[in-house]
Amino acid sequence: MPGIAKVFSEVAGPGRIRHAGGPGSLTFAEWDTTTSARVKDLRSLLAAAGVALEEPPDIWVALWIKFLFVVPLGGLGAVARAPVGVVRSQPGTRALLTAGMGEIRDLGLARRIGFPDEIVDLTLGFVDQQPPAGRSSLQRDIAAGKPSELDAWSGAVHRLGRETGVPTPVNTFVYSTLQPQEQRARGQLSF
């Protein structure tokens, strides 16, 4: 099932995940966005275990909203080597964050994703609620010299922009800037 985990967490050891703070939730549905019997059963089990759940009207909109949130924030955080609180509070990085989110909004609209009209402002408001010390998994992996989600995040925005003709200069800059670190982590480049 397509789904979304909204949580700041990290692997603390084999079989151990550390929740780094802030609210956490799970969202999922069937590929055709319906709520099947298996979705209902899984939601019931998770709710009984105390897991916070969200039930999206359209899982694809929800996935793109998460994409719009995490890709520019994580990528810019990795480039700036700074946590959420710094990225969102500095005028320059906030402007880049806003522009990067706008690029993903435009990509989604080109692919007929039904974003709310104020999606960038709503997402910036969500960013402003996150723990100031938060760092994305991409940031932590790049800082540690480990392979990351760079290709699936910023790389995907770059490729989708080329495919659709939608300009993605901020996300392409992030992808291009971090790519040498990613290649090094994957043993494809040494320096």
N, C-alpha and C positions, 0 to 999 in steps of 0.2 A: 504494500500500500504506500502511496506517496504520503509523506508526513514531515513534520517540522518539530524539532526540539528547540525550545527557547530557554537557554540556560547558559550561564557562564560557569564552565566546569573544566576540569583537566584530569588527566590520568595521574593518579597519585601512586600507583603501583599496580602490579598484576591483579586484575579483578577489582580494583578500587578506583572510584571516581570521586573527586573532591568538588563539591558545589562551592563556587567562589563568591556567591552572594547574589542578591537581586532575586526577583521572582522567576520561577521556572514553570514551564508548561509544555504539554504535548498537543499536537494537532495532527489529525490524519483522517483520511477518507478513502473511498475506492477511487480507481483511476478515472472513472467517469463522473466523479464528484458525488456519487450517491452514498447513502448510509445503509449499507447492507446489514444482514444479520451478524456477520462476523465483525463488522465495525462496532455495532451495538454491544456485542459480547465483550470485545476487547475494551471498549470504553467503560463498561460496567466493572470489569476486573480491575482496571487501573484506578478508577474512582474509588473502589472499595479499599485499594491500597494507599489512598491518600494522594494520588497524583493529580495535579491540576490539569484539566483538559479544556481545550477550546474546540468548538464545533463550527468550522467555517462553512459559509454558504457555498463557497467555491474553493476547493483545495488549491487550484492553480493560481488563483489570485493570492491566496495565503502564501504559497511558495514564492511567488514573485515579490511579495512584500518583504518576506524574510531575505530574499536575494538582494533587494534594494537596500535593506538595512545593513546586512553583514558585509557585503563585498566592499563598498567604499570605506566603511568604518574600519574594517580589518586591514584593508590594503593601505589606507593612509596612516593608520596606526603603526603598521610595519615600516613604511617608508620614513615616518617621523620618529620611530622608535619611542612612541609615547602612548600612554593609556587613554582610555575613553575621555576622562575628564580634561585632559590637555587638548586632545584633538577637537573636542566640541567647544572649548572655551577660547581658543586662539583665533582671531579674526581670519587669518589666512587659511588655516586648516579647516575651519568651519565653512568658509566659502568653497573650498575644494570638495568638502563633504557634500554640501548642498548641490554643487554642480555634478558630482559623481552620481548622486541619487537621481538627479534629473535625467542623466543619460540612461540609467536603467529604466526609469519611468517611460522614457521615449521608446526604448527597445520593446518594453512590454506592450505599449500602445500599438506599436507597429505589428506586434504578434497577436493583437486583439485581446489583450488581458484587460479586464474591466476594473482598473484601479479607481479608487475614490479620487475625485478631482483634486483634493488637497493632500495627496499621498506623501509628497516630499515634506511638507510642513508637519503632517501627522507623525512621520517617521523621525524627523528631527526632535519633535516633542518626546518621543519614546527614547531616543538617544539621551536626551537631557535627564531622563529618569534612571538611567543605568548607573551602577556603582562607578565612581570616578577612577578607581584603580583597575577596572576591568580591561582585559586584553583578549582579543580573539584567539582562537586556536591557531589561525594562520600566523598571527604576530608571534606567538610563543614558539611555534615550530621554526619559523625563519630565524628568530633570535638565537635559538638553540642549534642552528645548523642542520635541522631535520627537514625531510621532505614535507611539503605542505599542500594545501588545497589551492595554491596560486593558479594553476591551470584551469581548475574547475570554477574558480571565482572570477578573478580579473581577466584571465585568459578567455573564459567563456563570453564575457562582456565584449572583449576586443573582437572575437570571432563573430559574434552575433551582430555587432555593429558593422563589420565588413559585409556580412551576408545581406543585411537589410538596408544598408546605406545610411544608417543612423550614426552620426558622429559620436565618438566616445573618447575624447581626448584625455580626460582625467583618468579614466579606468585603463586606457591604453598606456598612459605614462606610468601608472602604478605597476602594471604588468611588466612593461619593458624594464623598469628600474629594478624590480625585485627578481626578474628572471635569472640573472647571473647567480644570485644566492641560491635560488631553487636548483639550478643546474649543478652547482657545486654540491649541494646536499644530496643530489641523486647520482653523484659520481660522474657527471657528464662534462664537467669543467673543473679545472684546478687552478687555484691562485692562492 
